[in-house]
Amino acid sequence: MTHALDPEDQKIITLARSARARNGSPEGAAVRDETGRTYAATGVALPSLRLTALQVAVAMAVSGGASSLEAAAIVGDADDPDEKDLAVVEDLGNGTLFLAAPDGTVKGRYI
């Protein structure tokens, strides 16, 4: 993307990058709910439970009382978001999903 991001959108990309780096995970995600609260997470890979980083961040937001998302960000090596990630953002309304490279460069904007 060539245009500058809103500072609040840049913030969730930064939070997703930080979660990814802190946990040494291949993917990090962050979301901002309708009240401006943010949640950051990495994926879960247990024998009995597998969740993408975005699914975890959304679950944290919903558990915290969120009813919709303003924006979400995924940071990792993927060139396109997973269908499950698109679906979970759509479940919570009309938020925007940003896909970014590990260096924070935005690769795409969805939904």
C-alpha positions, 0 to 999 in steps of 0.5 A, spaced: 500 500 500 502 506 498 498 511 502 499 512 509 495 509 515 491 512 520 495 512 526 490 507 530 491 502 524 498 503 524 498 501 532 494 495 531 500 493 526 505 494 531 502 491 536 501 484 532 508 485 530 510 485 537 506 479 539 509 475 534 516 477 536 515 476 543 513 469 542 517 468 536 511 466 532 510 465 525 504 470 525 501 475 530 495 479 530 491 485 533 484 487 533 481 494 535 474 493 538 468 498 537 470 502 544 478 503 541 480 497 546 486 493 543 488 486 543 494 482 541 495 475 540 499 469 537 496 463 534 495 457 539 497 450 536 496 444 541 494 437 540 486 439 542 486 446 539 488 450 533 487 457 532 490 462 528 493 469 531 487 473 529 482 468 532 485 468 538 485 476 538 478 476 536 476 471 542 480 475 547 476 481 544 469 478 545 471 475 551 472 482 554 465 484 551 467 487 544 461 486 540 464 489 533 471 490 530 473 497 527 480 494 525 484 487 525 491 486 523 495 480 521 503 480 521 506 474 518 509 471 511 502 469 508 500 473 502 493 472 503 489 472 509 486 465 511 479 464 510 478 463 517 481 469 519 476 473 514 470 469 516 472 471 524 472 479 522 466 478 518 462 475 524 463 482 528 461 487 523 464 491 518 471 492 520 477 492 516 483 487 516 490 489 514 495 484 512 502 486 513 509 483 512 514 482 518 517 489 517 510 492 518 509 493 510 502 493 509 501 487 503 493 488 503 487 491 506 480 486 506 473 486 507 
